[in-house]
Amino acid sequence: HPFDSSKWGRICEFLISEGILNKNQIVEPVEASKDDLLV
């Protein structure tokens, strides 16, 4: 959901700026390929 992903992005950036998280602790999703979607 676009709102949730936007909200998560702001929360994530806040936690990084406060030193609670490091960027290397976060896995960013990639778009599924056609092969991933085929059953």
N, C-alpha and C positions, 0 to 999 in steps of 0.2 A: 504494500500500500504506500503511495507516495508520501502521505503525511507521516507515517511511521518511520520511513527511511530518512526523511528530512529531520525528524525529531531525533532519531538515533544519531545522525551525523552531528547535530549540535551538542548532544550529550557527550558523545565520544570526543569531540574537540575540547570541550570543557574539562573532561577528565585528563586529557593529555596536557592541557595548559596548567592544570593544578598539580601535575606530576604523579597522578594516581596511576595512569596508564602510559605505556610507551607505544609509539607507532608500530614497533616490531612485535607487539603482543596482539595485534589486531589483524584478522584475516578479512580481506575485502573480497566480496563475491564477484565472480565473473559470469557473464551471460552464458546460459546453456547452449551448447552447439546442437546442430540438427541430430548428430549421432547420439548425443546425450538424451535427446527426447524420444528417439525411436525405441520401441520395446522389442 
